[in-house]
Amino acid sequence: MPMSLPGFDGTGHKVETMDLVVFTTVVRTGSLGAAAAELRLSMPSVSVRIASLERKLGAPLLVRSARGSTTTPAGERLNDYAQRCLDLLDEAAIAVTAHETQRLVLAAPASLGDVVFPAALAAVAGKPITVHCRVAHSGEVVGRLADGSVHAGFVMPKVPLRALRSEPISRSPLVAVCRPDHPLAGRRRLRVDDLARTGVIVYRWGRDAQELAASLEHPERGLDAPIHTTGLPSTALRMALDAGFVAVVPRFVAARSVRDGDTALLPLGFGGWRVDVQFVYASATADRLGVRTLLDHLPAIRATFDQN
């Protein structure tokens, strides 16, 4: 008789790949109906898959309502593992036919991806290396390095690195930018109090971001001049361009838009607030061709941040 293990129900039936595909699609689309439409399945089929998965794992995974489906705490935990499993299956299918190349799985937060992924791909150009770029927040990058599903990554500050090796990449100061036609653009001198009558959006890079946002509060700030935070610096820049906000972001994020004339840099300093970026990898992957190549090209990757 088959052994009963986590991921098996009482009769020994395994969780199927399609179970995970259906579940992750429901989580991403927000409802069973939307998932059924995307996967070209009937609504009852999706419902049966989810019920079967919950039975096999012994825990409710979704909360269903008229407005859609949301994950339970157990479902939220499963979603990360399920996505990793599906990613690995996709990579395995590619690796089977890529006989002459070595796979490199690289992870970074979305806020760094626009800078680090192109720099990494440039570093391995001409090498027999196939790179798979994964987006994950810093804590997830560390977790995936620990379980071996990622070979190397880039993270931001105050993430426990456990037994990982790390190399500093950048210490980027926070800067304020706005549209060139903003009333504050072109001023030679500004104080933080000068931001009291304009909307501000602060990139939320870590716990310190909330403290920075709080420091911008002012008695004269009204409802028409809110302070928002966002986990994506690209969103902050978009709000500056489309809604006339002042965006507070790392210098490396703002540099291209300033250089192209889309935004203007304001003469404001934010003390010691900086965004630290590190390259991290496990000792077990240090000799992997892709990791060695990136280590050899760290000066060029650092220069990318400096240029930005």
WOWO-V733459 format. One line per field, one symbol per residue. psi: psi as a letter, one per 30 degrees, with the letter a starting at -180 (. if undefined). A space follows every 10 residues. Layout:
psi=???
//
This chain:
psi=kkkjlkfkaf ggklkleeee eeeeeeeeff leeeeeeefh lleeeeeeee eeeeeefhkk fkjklffakl kleeeeeeee eeeeeeeeee eeeeeefieg lkkjjkklle ffefeeeeee eeegkflikj kjkkkkleee eeeeeeggfk ellklalhkk fbglklkkek jklklkllkf gkffkfkfkk leffffglkk kkkifaefee eeeeffkkff kafgiljllk fjfeeeeeee efgglkkjlk efefeeeeef gelkkkiklh bgjljkkkkk llefgegkee eeeeefgeee eeeeeee.
//
